[in-house]
């Protein structure tokens, strides 16, 4: 395994991540079950986007286009596609920001 897709991870972490078998760039299919998606969630639910500027799986320009299409506020971080491994604090901060921006079920 080459650590190339994950330049901000140690070689050991990159190999470990690759060994999980998670579909990083292997063309995995989302929703293999029988569920039918009739409306994308990003059209009806608020969303936030963590743009990874060193991503070698999804180019930053494509990420910008997706986030703009969804109307998501964007936070940029210098990280690879596996930002949740290399910069978990950035991910946690965005989750906290998003959680603070959505009314709770008890107040609706």
Residue pairs with C-beta under 8 A, 6 or more apart in sequence:
1 14
1 15
1 18
1 19
3 9
3 10
3 11
3 14
3 15
4 56
5 14
5 24
5 25
5 56
5 57
5 80
5 81
5 82
6 13
6 14
6 17
6 80
6 81
6 82
6 85
6 86
7 54
7 56
7 80
8 54
8 78
8 79
8 80
8 82
8 86
8 87
9 17
9 80
9 82
9 85
9 86
13 85
13 86
14 82
17 24
17 82
17 85
18 24
24 57
24 81
24 82
25 57
25 81
31 37
41 47
42 69
42 70
42 72
43 70
46 98
46 101
46 102
47 70
47 71
47 72
47 98
48 72
48 73
48 74
48 75
48 94
48 97
48 98
48 101
49 63
49 66
49 67
49 70
49 72
49 73
49 74
49 75
50 74
50 75
50 77
50 83
50 90
50 91
50 94
51 60
51 63
51 64
51 67
51 74
51 75
51 76
51 77
52 58
52 60
52 63
52 76
52 77
52 78
52 79
52 80
52 81
52 83
53 60
53 76
53 77
53 78
53 79
54 78
54 79
54 80
55 63
55 79
55 80
55 81
56 80
56 81
57 80
57 81
58 81
64 74
67 74
75 90
75 93
75 94
75 97
77 83
77 87
77 90
79 86
79 87
79 90
80 86
83 90
83 91
84 91
